[in-house]
Amino acid sequence: MKFSGGITLQYDTPFSPFLAKEYERGLDWLAEEGFDGAELCISDYVGVDVGRIKEELDSRNLECSTISTGQSRTREGISLLHEGAALRIAQERMKQHIDAAAVLKSCVTLGLLRGIGETGQEEKDAWILAKNLEPVIDYAGQKNVTIILESINRYETCLFNSAEALMDFIGTKLGNPDSVGVLWDIFHANIEDRDFAEAIERIGKRLKHVHIADSNRWFPGCGHIDFVPIVRKLKEEGFDGYMSYECFNLPSIEYVRSQSGRFVRMLREIK
């Protein structure tokens, strides 16, 4: 099991304890605090030198755990549930992310960039999404990159909110492609999954990445989630991917920066 933290390259995000202009300082912090990698938030590739990013990570003995892709949905109004030009841009953007991931040897997250969906037509939207994902999944397979789909709670999207629903989508709608894995977010799971251990077992070997945040999306320990049995279960199941922070900078940025390394060290020691 490895650990990463979210760092943004271009635009500020509430999930990174460093501003976009502090990107390299954020990488330094990850290395100093004993992380294994960075979860990089990349919105688009205008002016982005992926080779340079790889060098910056390598120089600090860091990996890229996954590329976070959702920022472009809100910034540009694109998604894989749109039609016409917005859909084509979303598909091409995902392919750009896949190209970058091939260089960085990382996964590519597919969260809200998939689209929100509409209440009452979830089944129809799921089939539309599956169809629109076909060329993206094929491209990921060609590049030997894994797209990690994320189940997101009902207040943010209508589509596959729970681990069970996500696994059904992958099996029934996508046909179990090898290039698709799962990102399991503990904050969303606390809302949607009946039992954490049951969800981990249901996802099984498709589990490639885990997001860390407490029940209120604050830093772990500021809500009511007990992370010890979750990490113990992940280790029992042989999970060898990344656990990565995706919590708000609360109770403060200073607290997140000062406590992240300590919490990671505690998780590493769980038997």
For each residue, the residues with C-beta under 8 A, 3 or more apart:
1: 231 234 235 239 240 241 242 243 267 268
2: 36 37 63 65 240 241 242 243
3: 35 36 37 242 243 244 264 267 268
4: 30 35 36 37 38 39 63 65 66 242 243 244 245
5: 16 17 26 29 30 33 35 38 39 244 245 260
6: 13 15 16 38 39 41 68 244 245 246
7: 16 18 23 26 27 30 38 39 40 41
8: 11 12 13 15 16 18 19 20 23 26 40 41 71
9: 20 23 40 41 42 43 48 53
10: 20 41 42 43 44 48 71
11: 8 20 41 43 71 75
12: 8 16 19 20
13: 6 8 16 41 71
14: 248 249
15: 6 8 41 68 245 246 247 248 249
16: 5 6 7 8 12 13 19 26 41 249
17: 5 26 29 249 253 256 257 260
18: 7 8 22 23 25 26 29
19: 8 12 16 22
20: 8 9 10 11 12 23
21:
22: 18 19 25 26
23: 7 8 9 18 20 26 27
24: 27 28 56
25: 18 22 28 29
26: 5 7 8 16 17 18 22 23 29 30 38
27: 7 23 24 30 31 38 56 57 60 62
28: 24 25 31 32 60
29: 5 17 18 25 26 32 33 257
30: 4 5 7 26 27 33 35 37 38 60 62
31: 27 28 35 60 61 62
32: 28 29 261
33: 5 29 30 260 261 264
34: 261 264 265
35: 3 4 5 30 31 38 62 260 261 264
36: 2 3 4 62 63 65 242
37: 2 3 4 30 57 62 63 64 65 242 244
38: 4 5 6 7 26 27 30 35 57 62 63 64 65
39: 4 5 6 7 64 65 66 67 68 242 244 245 246
40: 7 8 9 53 64 66 67 68 104 106
41: 6 7 8 9 10 11 13 15 16 67 68 71
42: 9 10 45 48 67 68 69 71 97 100
43: 9 10 11 71 72 75
44: 10 48 72 76 93 96
45: 42 48 50 96 100
46:
47:
48: 9 10 42 44 45 53 100
49: 52 53
50: 45 53 54 99 100 103 104
51: 54 55 103
52: 49 55 56
53: 9 40 48 49 50 56 57 64 100 104
54: 50 51 57 58 64 103 104
55: 51 52 58 59
56: 24 27 52 53 59 60
57: 27 37 38 53 54 60 62 63 64 104
58: 54 55 61 62
59: 55 56
60: 27 28 30 31 56 57
61: 31 58
62: 27 30 31 35 36 37 38 57 58
63: 2 4 36 37 38 57 104 105 106
64: 37 38 39 40 53 54 57 67 101 104 105 106
65: 2 4 36 37 38 39 106 107 209 241 242 244
66: 4 39 40 101 106 107 108 109 148 183 209 242 244
67: 39 40 41 42 64 97 100 101 104 106 107 108 109
68: 6 15 39 40 41 42 71 109 111
69: 42 72 93 94 97 108 109 110 111 113
70: 73 74 109 111 112 113
71: 8 10 11 13 41 42 43 68 74 75
72: 43 44 69 75 76 78 90 93 113
73: 70 76 77 78 79 112 113 115
74: 70 71 77 112
75: 11 43 71 72
76: 44 72 73 89
77: 73 74 82 86
78: 72 73 82 86 87 89 90 93 113
79: 73 82 86 87 90 112 113 114 115 116
80: 87 90 91 94 110 113 114 115 129 132 133 136
81: 87 114 115 116 117 125 128 129 132
82: 77 78 79 86 87 90 115
83: 86 87
84: 87 88
85: 88 89
86: 77 78 79 82 83 89 90
87: 78 79 80 81 82 83 84 90 91 132
88: 84 85 91 92
89: 76 78 85 86 92 93
90: 72 78 79 80 82 86 87 93 94 113
91: 80 87 88 94 95 132 135 136
92: 88 89 95 96
93: 44 69 72 78 89 90 96 97 113
94: 69 80 90 91 97 98 108 110 113 136 139 147
95: 91 92 98 99 136 139
96: 44 45 92 93 99 100
97: 42 67 69 93 94 100 101 108
98: 94 95 101 102 108 136 139 140 143 145 147
99: 50 95 96 102 103 143
100: 42 45 48 50 53 67 96 97 103 104
101: 64 66 67 97 98 104 105 106 107 108 143 145
102: 98 99 105 143 144 145
103: 50 51 54 99 100
104: 40 50 53 54 57 63 64 67 100 101
105: 63 64 101 102
106: 40 63 64 65 66 67 101 145
107: 65 66 67 101 145 146 147 148 181 183 208 209
108: 66 67 69 94 97 98 101 140 145 146 147 148
109: 66 67 68 69 70 147 148 150 183 209
110: 69 80 94 113 114 147 148 149 150
111: 68 69 70 114 150 152 183
112: 70 73 74 79 115 116 152 156 157
113: 69 70 72 73 78 79 80 90 93 94 110
114: 79 80 81 110 111 129 133 149 157 159
115: 73 79 80 81 82 112 125 129 157 159
116: 79 81 112 156 157 158 159
117: 81 121 122 125 126 129 157 158 159
118: 121 122 125 158
119: 122 158
120:
121: 117 118 124 125
122: 117 118 119 125 126 158 159
123: 126 127
124: 121 127 128
125: 81 115 117 118 121 122 128 129 158 159
126: 117 122 123 129 130 159 160 169 173
127: 123 124 130 131 173
128: 81 124 125 131 132
129: 80 81 114 115 117 125 126 132 133 159 173
130: 126 127 133 134 169 173 174
131: 127 128 134
132: 80 81 87 91 128 129 136
133: 80 114 129 130 136 137 174
134: 130 131 137 138
135: 91 138 139
136: 80 91 94 95 98 132 133 139 140 147
137: 133 134 140 141 147 174 177 179 180
138: 134 135 141 142
139: 94 95 98 135 136 142 143
140: 98 108 136 137 143 145 146 147 179 180
141: 137 138 144 177 178 179
142: 138 139
143: 98 99 101 102 139 140
144: 102 141 179
145: 98 101 102 106 107 108 140 179
146: 107 108 140 179 180 181 208
147: 94 98 107 108 109 110 136 137 140 179 180 181
148: 66 107 108 109 110 180 181 182 183 208 209
149: 110 114 160 166 169 170 180 181 182 183
150: 109 110 111 166 182 183 184 185 188 211
151: 160 161 162 163 165 166 182 184 185 188 189 192
152: 111 112 156 157 159 161 185 188
153: 156 157 161 187 188 191 192
154: 157 158 161 191 192
155: 191
156: 112 116 152 153
157: 112 114 115 116 117 152 153 154 161
158: 116 117 118 119 122 125 154 161
159: 114 115 116 117 122 125 126 129 152 169
160: 126 149 151 165 166 168 169
161: 151 152 153 154 157 158 165 188 191 192
162: 151 165 166 189 192 193 199
163: 151 166 167 182 184 189 192 193 199 200 202 203
164: 167 168 193 199 202
165: 151 160 161 162 168 169
166: 149 150 151 160 162 163 169 170 182 203
167: 163 164 170 171 182 202 203 206
168: 160 164 165 171 172 173
169: 126 130 149 159 160 165 166 172 173 174
170: 149 166 167 173 174 176 177 180 182 206
171: 167 168 174 175 176
172: 168 169
173: 126 127 129 130 168 169 170
174: 130 133 137 169 170 171 177 180
175: 171
176: 170 171 180
177: 137 141 170 174 180
178: 141
179: 137 140 141 144 145 146 147
180: 137 140 146 147 148 149 170 174 176 177 206
181: 107 146 147 148 149 206 207 208 209
182: 148 149 150 151 163 166 167 170 203 206 207 208 209
183: 66 107 109 111 148 149 150 208 209 210 211
184: 150 151 163 189 199 200 203 207 209 210 211
185: 150 151 152 188 189 210 211 213 246
186: 189 190 196 210 211 212 213 214 225 227 230
187: 153 190 191 211 213 214 215 217 246 247
188: 150 151 152 153 161 185 191 192 211
189: 151 162 163 184 185 186 192 193 196 199
190: 186 187 193 215 225
191: 153 154 155 161 187 188
192: 151 153 154 161 162 163 188 189
193: 162 163 164 189 190 196 198 199
194: 198 199
195: 198 199
196: 186 189 193 199 200 229 230 233
197: 200 201 229 233
198: 193 194 195 201 202
199: 162 163 164 184 189 193 194 195 196 202 203
200: 163 184 196 197 203 207 230 233 234 237 239
201: 197 198 204 237
202: 163 164 167 198 199
203: 163 166 167 182 184 199 200 206 207
204: 201 207 237
205:
206: 167 170 180 181 182 203
207: 181 182 184 200 203 204 210 234 237 239 241
208: 107 146 148 181 182 183 241 242
209: 65 66 107 109 148 181 182 183 184 241 242 243 244
210: 183 184 185 186 207 234 239 241 242 243 244
211: 150 183 184 185 186 187 188 243 244 245 246
212: 186 220 227 243 244 245 246 247
213: 185 186 187 217 218 219 220 245 246 247 248
214: 186 187 217 218 219 220 221 222 223 224 225 247
215: 187 190 223 224 225
216: 222 223 250
217: 187 213 214 223 247 248 250
218: 213 214 222 223 247 248 250 251
219: 213 214 222 245 247 248 250 251 255 256 259 260 263
220: 212 213 214 223 225 227 247 263
221: 214 259 263
222: 214 216 218 219 250 251
223: 214 215 216 217 218 220
224: 214 215
225: 186 190 214 215 220 230
226: 229 230
227: 186 212 220 230 231 267
228: 231 232 270
229: 196 197 226 232 233
230: 186 196 200 225 226 227 233 234
231: 1 227 228 234 235 243 267 270
232: 228 229 235 236 270 271
233: 196 197 200 229 230 236 237
234: 1 200 207 210 230 231 237 239 243
235: 1 231 232 238 239 270 271
236: 232 233
237: 200 201 204 207 233 234
238: 235
239: 1 200 207 210 234 235
240: 1 2
241: 1 2 65 207 208 209 210
242: 1 2 3 4 36 37 39 65 66 208 209 210
243: 1 2 3 4 209 210 211 212 231 234 267
244: 3 4 5 6 37 39 65 66 209 210 211 212
245: 4 5 6 15 39 211 212 213 219 256 260
246: 6 15 39 185 187 211 212 213
247: 15 187 212 213 214 217 218 219 220 250 256
248: 14 15 213 217 218 219
249: 14 15 16 17 252 253 256
250: 216 217 218 219 222 247 255 256
251: 218 219 222 255
252: 249 255 256
253: 17 249 256 257
254: 257 258
255: 219 250 251 252 258 259
256: 17 219 245 247 249 250 252 253 259 260
257: 17 29 253 254 260
258: 254 255 262
259: 219 221 255 256 262 263
260: 5 17 33 35 219 245 256 257 263 264
261: 32 33 34 35 264 265
262: 258 259 265 266
263: 219 220 221 259 260 266 267
264: 3 33 34 35 260 261 267 268
265: 34 261 262 268 269
266: 262 263 269 270
267: 1 3 227 231 243 263 264 270
268: 1 3 264 265
269: 265 266
270: 228 231 232 235 266 267
271: 232 235
